[in-house]
């Protein structure tokens, strides 16, 4: 119900009142005139407002193909730190079963001696038994030494029961006083493990990554690794039986984590693998891609910045650097590839 009072009009002693219900327009009658007042109602209408939500969408390197954009893969590495020479440790299992490999072992060491630079390297062989390595006082082989000198050094490694390669390296570097007389903190470090049994430092290093956490921090990260071990049966060339527990999985895992070289201990000639391991200490000049790349999609980033100092060889699927990345720089090579029978996709990637 709406009650409205009219304004006073001249000549009237008092206003009259009118009661109006249910109307938006109110009419009041007085003695002299009619006054109409309009009540304005305000109506607020509901309207739809767009709401924007951020979502992730795939971004492809290069132009996006309409039918099949392919899969994106990134291969990467960190360029080796600057080094002043290289210190080398051959960590050799001296248990009884290793005697059959003496010829291959010496040939492998000789291959390394021939592949090393003419200067600035030192090489020592130690036992994979830490109780032996911690007391070793062998003077290192140096440029000018040959296979006969290597054979003399190998002969000093007497029979030992334990195959704890990780512990042996740690104890030799940290607890053998003699090691500091020849090992150089400013030099790179290459460790070559040789064993026909699994690595057994699993108490101190439950996982190979535990050892790598320590080893990888040495020499400002300028460390390298190779392993000559029993590989998986499907890949092995052994003509004799060996148990699956003797496969060097821990050695191989540590080696692969550093981008090192693994050699089948049953190979008649270790030289190619040992030579590759030797060359791995040199600055990276090129990178073979994991998958066959679409050439126009390749992008190279150095420490996150786009780089153009490279070219791609389609026949070899290798990216070559015309200007070498500097020591410590992270190099990432991203590219698109289409799956083919020749290049099966791996389980990881981007």
C-alpha positions as CSV (number, residue, x, y, z in Angstrom):
1,X,0.0,0.0,0.0
2,X,1.3,3.4,-0.9
3,X,0.4,6.6,0.9
4,X,1.2,9.9,-0.8
5,X,0.8,13.4,0.6
6,X,0.1,16.2,-1.8
7,X,1.7,19.6,-1.6
8,X,-0.2,22.5,-0.1
9,X,-2.0,24.6,-2.6
10,X,-2.9,28.3,-2.1
11,X,-6.3,28.9,-0.7
12,X,-6.5,25.6,1.1
13,X,-6.3,25.2,4.8
14,X,-5.3,21.6,4.8
15,X,-4.5,18.9,2.2
16,X,-6.7,15.9,1.5
17,X,-5.1,12.4,1.3
18,X,-5.6,9.6,-1.2
19,X,-4.7,5.9,-0.9
20,X,-3.7,4.1,-4.0
21,X,-2.6,0.4,-4.1
22,X,-0.8,-1.7,-6.7
23,X,0.1,1.1,-9.1
24,X,3.3,2.7,-10.3
25,X,1.5,5.9,-11.1
26,X,-0.1,7.7,-8.1
27,X,-3.0,10.2,-8.5
28,X,-3.9,12.5,-5.6
29,X,-7.0,14.6,-5.7
30,X,-7.3,17.9,-3.8
31,X,-10.0,20.5,-3.6
32,X,-8.5,22.7,-6.4
33,X,-6.4,20.5,-8.8
34,X,-5.1,17.1,-9.6
35,X,-1.3,16.4,-9.4
36,X,0.2,13.4,-11.1
37,X,3.5,11.9,-9.8
38,X,5.5,9.2,-11.5
39,X,7.5,6.7,-9.5
40,X,10.5,5.4,-11.5
41,X,11.5,1.8,-10.8
42,X,15.1,0.6,-11.4
43,X,15.5,-2.9,-12.8
44,X,18.9,-4.7,-12.8
45,X,19.1,-7.3,-15.5
46,X,21.5,-10.4,-15.3
47,X,24.0,-10.5,-18.2
48,X,26.7,-13.1,-19.1
49,X,30.3,-12.0,-18.6
50,X,33.1,-14.0,-20.4
51,X,35.6,-15.6,-18.0
52,X,39.1,-16.4,-19.4
53,X,41.0,-19.5,-18.1
54,X,44.7,-20.2,-18.8
55,X,45.3,-23.6,-20.4
56,X,48.5,-25.2,-21.7
57,X,48.7,-25.9,-25.4
58,X,51.5,-27.7,-27.3
59,X,54.1,-25.5,-28.9
60,X,56.1,-27.0,-31.8
61,X,59.5,-26.0,-32.9
62,X,59.3,-24.4,-36.4
63,X,56.1,-24.3,-38.4
64,X,53.3,-26.6,-37.1
65,X,52.3,-29.3,-39.5
66,X,48.6,-29.3,-40.1
67,X,48.2,-33.1,-40.4
68,X,51.0,-34.5,-38.1
69,X,53.1,-32.1,-36.0
70,X,55.4,-34.9,-35.0
71,X,57.0,-35.3,-31.6
72,X,59.4,-33.0,-30.0
73,X,62.7,-34.2,-28.5
74,X,65.5,-32.3,-26.8
75,X,69.0,-33.7,-26.7
76,X,71.4,-31.9,-24.3
77,X,74.8,-31.8,-22.7
78,X,77.0,-29.6,-20.6
79,X,80.3,-28.7,-22.2
80,X,83.3,-29.9,-20.3
81,X,84.9,-27.6,-17.8
82,X,88.3,-26.2,-18.7
83,X,91.0,-28.6,-17.6
84,X,94.7,-28.6,-17.3
85,X,95.6,-32.2,-18.3
86,X,93.8,-35.4,-17.3
87,X,94.3,-37.8,-14.3
88,X,93.3,-41.4,-15.0
89,X,92.4,-44.2,-12.7
90,X,91.9,-47.8,-13.9
91,X,90.0,-49.5,-11.1
92,X,90.6,-53.3,-11.8
93,X,88.9,-56.3,-10.2
94,X,91.6,-58.7,-9.1
95,X,89.5,-61.6,-8.1
96,X,90.4,-65.0,-9.5
97,X,88.0,-65.0,-12.4
98,X,89.6,-61.9,-13.9
99,X,92.8,-63.7,-14.9
100,X,91.3,-64.7,-18.3
101,X,91.1,-61.0,-19.4
102,X,94.7,-60.0,-18.8
103,X,95.5,-59.9,-22.5
104,X,92.5,-57.7,-23.3
105,X,93.2,-55.5,-20.3
106,X,96.7,-54.8,-21.4
107,X,95.7,-54.2,-25.0
108,X,93.0,-51.8,-23.7
109,X,95.5,-49.9,-21.6
110,X,97.8,-49.7,-24.6
111,X,95.0,-48.4,-26.8
112,X,94.4,-45.6,-24.3
113,X,98.1,-44.7,-24.1
114,X,98.2,-44.4,-27.9
115,X,95.0,-42.3,-28.0
116,X,95.9,-39.9,-25.2
117,X,97.5,-36.5,-26.0
118,X,101.3,-36.3,-26.2
119,X,101.4,-34.5,-22.9
120,X,99.5,-33.6,-19.7
121,X,98.2,-37.0,-18.6
122,X,98.9,-39.3,-15.7
123,X,97.6,-42.9,-15.3
124,X,97.5,-45.2,-12.3
125,X,96.0,-48.7,-12.0
126,X,94.4,-49.5,-8.6
127,X,92.6,-52.5,-7.2
128,X,88.8,-52.6,-7.0
129,X,89.4,-53.8,-3.4
130,X,89.5,-50.6,-1.2
131,X,91.8,-52.3,1.3
132,X,94.4,-52.6,-1.4
133,X,93.8,-49.2,-3.1
134,X,94.1,-47.2,0.1
135,X,97.7,-48.5,0.5
136,X,98.8,-48.3,-3.1
137,X,101.9,-46.2,-3.8
138,X,102.4,-46.8,-7.6
139,X,104.0,-43.9,-9.5
140,X,101.7,-43.0,-12.4
141,X,102.4,-43.8,-16.1
142,X,103.2,-40.5,-17.9
143,X,103.8,-39.5,-21.5
144,X,106.6,-41.6,-22.9
145,X,105.7,-44.8,-21.0
146,X,104.5,-47.8,-23.0
147,X,102.8,-51.1,-22.8
148,X,105.7,-52.8,-21.0
149,X,105.5,-50.1,-18.2
150,X,101.7,-50.8,-18.1
151,X,102.3,-54.5,-17.7
152,X,104.7,-53.9,-14.8
153,X,102.1,-51.8,-13.0
154,X,99.4,-54.3,-13.6
155,X,101.6,-57.0,-12.0
156,X,101.7,-55.1,-8.8
157,X,97.9,-55.6,-8.3
158,X,97.8,-58.8,-6.3
159,X,94.8,-61.0,-5.9
160,X,92.0,-59.4,-3.9
161,X,88.6,-60.7,-2.9
162,X,86.4,-57.6,-3.0
163,X,84.8,-55.9,-6.0
164,X,83.9,-52.5,-4.5
165,X,84.9,-50.2,-7.3
166,X,83.0,-47.1,-5.9
167,X,84.6,-47.5,-2.4
168,X,88.0,-48.1,-3.9
169,X,87.9,-44.8,-5.8
170,X,86.6,-42.9,-2.8
171,X,89.2,-44.4,-0.4
172,X,92.1,-43.9,-2.8
173,X,91.3,-40.2,-3.4
174,X,90.4,-39.3,0.2
175,X,92.3,-41.7,2.4
176,X,95.5,-42.7,0.5
177,X,98.1,-40.0,1.3
178,X,100.1,-40.9,-1.8
179,X,97.2,-40.0,-4.2
180,X,97.7,-36.3,-3.4
181,X,101.3,-36.4,-4.5
182,X,100.4,-36.9,-8.2
183,X,96.7,-36.1,-8.6
184,X,96.0,-32.5,-9.6
185,X,92.8,-30.7,-8.5
186,X,92.9,-28.5,-11.6
187,X,93.1,-31.5,-14.0
188,X,90.2,-33.5,-15.3
189,X,89.5,-37.0,-13.9
190,X,88.7,-40.2,-15.9
191,X,87.9,-43.4,-14.0
192,X,87.7,-46.7,-15.9
193,X,86.1,-49.6,-14.0
194,X,87.1,-53.2,-15.1
195,X,85.2,-56.1,-13.5
196,X,83.4,-59.3,-14.4
197,X,81.1,-59.0,-11.4
198,X,78.6,-56.5,-10.1
199,X,79.8,-53.4,-8.1
200,X,79.3,-54.2,-4.4
201,X,79.7,-51.0,-2.5
202,X,75.9,-51.1,-1.9
203,X,76.2,-50.4,1.9
204,X,78.0,-47.0,1.5
205,X,76.3,-46.3,-1.9
206,X,72.8,-47.9,-1.9
207,X,72.3,-46.4,-5.4
208,X,74.8,-45.6,-8.1
209,X,73.5,-42.0,-7.9
210,X,74.8,-41.8,-4.4
211,X,78.3,-42.3,-5.7
212,X,77.8,-40.0,-8.6
213,X,76.7,-37.2,-6.2
214,X,80.1,-37.3,-4.7
215,X,82.2,-38.1,-7.8
216,X,80.3,-35.7,-10.1
217,X,81.2,-32.8,-7.8
218,X,85.0,-33.3,-8.1
219,X,87.2,-31.1,-10.3
220,X,84.4,-28.6,-10.9
221,X,82.4,-31.3,-12.6
222,X,85.2,-32.2,-15.1
223,X,84.9,-35.9,-14.4
224,X,84.5,-38.8,-16.8
225,X,83.8,-42.5,-16.6
226,X,84.0,-45.7,-18.6
227,X,83.2,-49.3,-17.6
228,X,84.4,-52.6,-19.0
229,X,81.9,-55.1,-17.5
230,X,79.5,-57.9,-18.2
231,X,76.6,-56.5,-20.1
232,X,73.1,-57.9,-20.4
233,X,72.9,-61.3,-21.8
234,X,71.1,-60.1,-24.9
235,X,73.9,-57.8,-25.7
236,X,76.8,-59.9,-24.6
237,X,79.3,-61.7,-26.9
238,X,80.5,-64.0,-24.1
239,X,81.0,-67.6,-25.2
240,X,80.9,-68.8,-21.6
241,X,78.2,-68.8,-19.0
242,X,77.9,-66.0,-16.4
243,X,75.2,-65.4,-13.9
244,X,72.8,-62.6,-14.2
245,X,74.0,-61.4,-10.7
246,X,77.4,-60.7,-12.4
247,X,76.1,-58.1,-14.8
248,X,77.6,-54.8,-14.1
249,X,74.4,-52.9,-13.8
250,X,75.6,-50.5,-11.1
251,X,78.7,-49.7,-13.1
252,X,76.7,-49.1,-16.2
253,X,74.1,-46.9,-14.6
254,X,76.8,-44.7,-13.1
255,X,78.7,-44.6,-16.4
256,X,75.6,-43.7,-18.5
257,X,74.7,-40.9,-16.0
258,X,77.9,-39.2,-17.0
259,X,77.6,-39.9,-20.7
260,X,80.5,-42.4,-20.6
261,X,81.3,-45.5,-22.6
262,X,80.4,-49.1,-21.6
263,X,82.5,-52.0,-23.1
264,X,81.5,-55.6,-23.1
265,X,84.2,-57.4,-21.1
266,X,83.9,-60.4,-23.4
267,X,84.8,-58.4,-26.4
268,X,88.1,-59.7,-27.9
269,X,89.2,-56.1,-28.5
270,X,88.5,-53.4,-26.0
271,X,90.4,-50.8,-28.0
272,X,87.5,-49.1,-29.8
273,X,85.6,-48.6,-26.7
274,X,88.6,-47.5,-24.7
275,X,89.6,-45.1,-27.4
276,X,86.0,-43.6,-27.4
277,X,86.3,-43.2,-23.6
278,X,89.6,-41.4,-24.1
279,X,88.1,-39.0,-26.6
280,X,85.2,-38.3,-24.3
281,X,87.4,-36.1,-22.2
282,X,87.8,-33.7,-25.1
283,X,85.5,-30.8,-25.6
284,X,82.2,-31.7,-27.4
285,X,82.4,-30.7,-31.1
286,X,79.2,-32.4,-32.3
287,X,76.2,-34.3,-31.0
288,X,74.4,-37.2,-32.7
289,X,70.7,-36.8,-32.3
290,X,68.6,-39.5,-30.6
291,X,66.0,-39.5,-33.4
292,X,66.0,-38.7,-37.0
293,X,65.2,-35.0,-37.1
294,X,63.2,-32.9,-39.5
295,X,66.1,-30.6,-40.5
296,X,64.0,-27.4,-40.7
297,X,62.7,-27.8,-37.2
298,X,66.1,-28.0,-35.4
299,X,66.9,-25.2,-32.9
300,X,70.0,-25.0,-30.7
301,X,70.0,-23.1,-27.4
302,X,73.1,-22.4,-25.3
303,X,72.2,-21.5,-21.7
304,X,68.7,-20.8,-22.9
305,X,69.7,-18.4,-25.8
306,X,69.1,-19.3,-29.4
307,X,72.3,-20.1,-31.2
308,X,73.2,-20.3,-34.9
309,X,76.9,-21.5,-34.9
310,X,76.2,-25.0,-36.1
311,X,75.1,-27.1,-39.1
312,X,73.2,-30.3,-39.5
313,X,74.3,-33.4,-41.4
314,X,71.2,-35.2,-42.5
315,X,73.1,-38.3,-43.6
316,X,74.7,-38.9,-40.2
317,X,72.0,-37.2,-38.1
318,X,74.7,-35.1,-36.3
319,X,74.7,-31.5,-35.3
320,X,78.2,-30.0,-35.7
321,X,79.2,-26.8,-33.9
322,X,81.2,-24.3,-35.9
323,X,82.0,-22.4,-32.7
324,X,82.5,-24.7,-29.7
325,X,80.3,-24.0,-26.7
326,X,82.3,-22.7,-23.8
327,X,83.2,-24.8,-20.7
328,X,80.2,-25.3,-18.4
329,X,77.6,-24.1,-20.9
330,X,74.3,-26.1,-21.2
331,X,73.6,-27.0,-24.8
332,X,70.1,-28.1,-25.8
333,X,69.2,-29.2,-29.3
334,X,65.4,-29.4,-29.9
335,X,63.8,-30.8,-32.9
336,X,60.7,-32.4,-34.3
337,X,60.7,-35.9,-35.6
338,X,58.1,-38.2,-37.1
339,X,58.1,-41.8,-35.8
340,X,59.5,-44.3,-38.3
341,X,60.4,-48.0,-38.0
342,X,64.1,-47.0,-38.1
343,X,63.7,-44.6,-35.1
344,X,61.5,-45.9,-32.5
345,X,60.4,-43.4,-29.8
346,X,61.9,-43.7,-26.4
347,X,59.9,-43.5,-23.1
348,X,61.2,-40.1,-22.3
349,X,61.2,-36.7,-24.1
350,X,59.3,-33.6,-24.4
